[in-house]
């Protein structure tokens, strides 16, 4: 497989999705999609693998389909990790500048990030593994600096505010094991909400302040960006499957019929035999729960009503017709449904397969390709996986931030 080709693997609760893409000078610098594959997820629950054998079968099926459409053999993946085991915590660290002339070096940056990691409470890190550490802001002698490069500047004390993103260690280990047992290698790991943000939110939105909400089948994940970088991440144990369950109970129909009703409602054509008002009330009640959780998190981090670019909604549950109006009402923010740069490419890959999967559901797997093709191998501070900070940490931090550019 060419070094100019990257493969993104998104193992979701509803589908396993694979995107194969190559670097391209066209398409506004975005990778060109060569092929895609998907399979029904089996052996997963809330993003956790509960049956390795079933998960392996799903991965292999999705990969085989992607290989056929792309005409290449897959050996290595960039994979996402999500589910309710994903969480984040912001910590700070400070160090005295080591050089006699008070010039900040890469070693000082490395030390301050290590200090921030040591300040993370044990209650936040127990049974968890850090997969990302993202410097949110550096300060010199108490004064915040612009940009992410304090190296070469002078001062007495260097401080750093860092966002740490965790995954449950057991969950991550099982995910990695499933991929390796499927016969493939892992190039790197990225948190699913961060991956989706690479292709779902614009540079201008990230700088102004935006929250990306990915509504999946069993979870809702959000990532908040400000000044161009992620500042918070959270995952809630609720999703579009809960809407299906509510419809089944409210209308006293089977789960299969409830899913069909929900799908038809999403395209604005609910079955005549069920009262549309009652159906709207059922769906609205569950969506209200979702937006109340998002609102509570924004209040917690002091960003409620303070994100000029508002909320961008993606994922399989983003197609519900009333979702934009509800989001505006509950969050008091501008709202829009995400659209991917690669929509037409993915649609072309799927057009002969009779597949009806919303383009937004491919955000994570396509974002992994963007991440992989920008990573230049493993030379990026992308996933910690318990390793110590690399010596070339500032160079890697700079490259990490480039992932958030369109």
C-alpha positions, 0 to 999 in steps of 0.5 A: 500500500502506497505511503500516499494512501491512508485507511480510516477504520471506524468501529461504531455500534451500528456500522463498521466503516472503512474509508481508503483515501489518497493524498491529493493536490485537488479537492481543496487539499482534502484526500481523494476517496478511493474506496469505502466499505461497511458492515453491520457491527456485531459484538458491540454495545455502547462502543464496547466490544462484547464479542471479539469473534463477531467484531472481527467478522464485521471488520473483515467484511468492511475491509474486503468491501473497501479493498474491492472498491479501491482496488488496493490491499489494506495492511494498516489502519488509523483507528478511532476510539469512542464510546462512553469510556471516552472522557477529557480533563483540563489540567495545568502545569508550571516550571521555572525556565531552565536556561540562565538567559531565561530563553524557553527551550523544547525541554522546558515545553516537555517538562511543563506538559509532564507537570500538567499530566502529573496534576491530573487527579487519580480519580480521573485517570484510574483504569484509563489511558491518555490518548491525546494531550493537547496544549490549550494555552501557554503563559509566560510569567502569568501572561498568555501568549498567542499561538502554540510556540513558546520556544525561543521566548524569554521569561522566568516561569512557563505555564501550560493549560492542557486538555487530556483525552482518556479512553478506558484502558480495557476498552482500548486494549480490546479494540486494538486486539480485535483489529490485530486479530483481524490480521491488520496493523494499527498505525495510530489511534484517534478519539472519534469526536476529534477525527470527525471534527477534522472534516465536519467543522471549518477553520473559521468555526473552530477559531470563533468557537463551535461545538460539534455533536455527533449523534450515534446509535447509542452515544452522543459525543461532543467536542468544543473548539475555540481559537482553532483547537479542541478545549473539551470533549464529552460522551453521553450514553444516549443516542438515536436507538433510544428514539427508536425504543421510545417510538416502539413503546409510545406507538406500541409497535415492534422495534423493526417498525419503530426504526422504519417509522423513525427513518420515514420521519427523518425524510419528512414522510411519517406513515399516515396510520400513526398520528404525526403530532404524537410521533413528533412529541415522542421524538422531541422529548428524547432530543430534548434530553440530548440537548439538555445534556449538551447545555449542561456540559457547556455551562460546566465549562463556561461556554453556554451561549458563548460559541459564535459558530454555534453547534454543528450536528453530525452522525446517524441521528442528524437527519431528523427533520426537527433537530435544528429547531430544537437545538436552537431552542435549547442551546440558544446557538446558531445550528446547522447540519454538517456536510462532508467535503467527500460526499460525492466521492463516497456516494459514488463508491456506494451507488452500486451497492444499494446502500442508504447511509447518511454521508455524515456517518462517514465523518469519523472514518474520513477524518482518520484518513485526513489525520493519517495523510497529514501525520507523515507516518507516526511523527505526530503527537496524536496518541499517547498510549501511555508513552512518554513525551517525545523529545521533538515534542514541539514539532509534534504539537505543531503538526497536531494543530495542523490536523484541525485546518480544513 
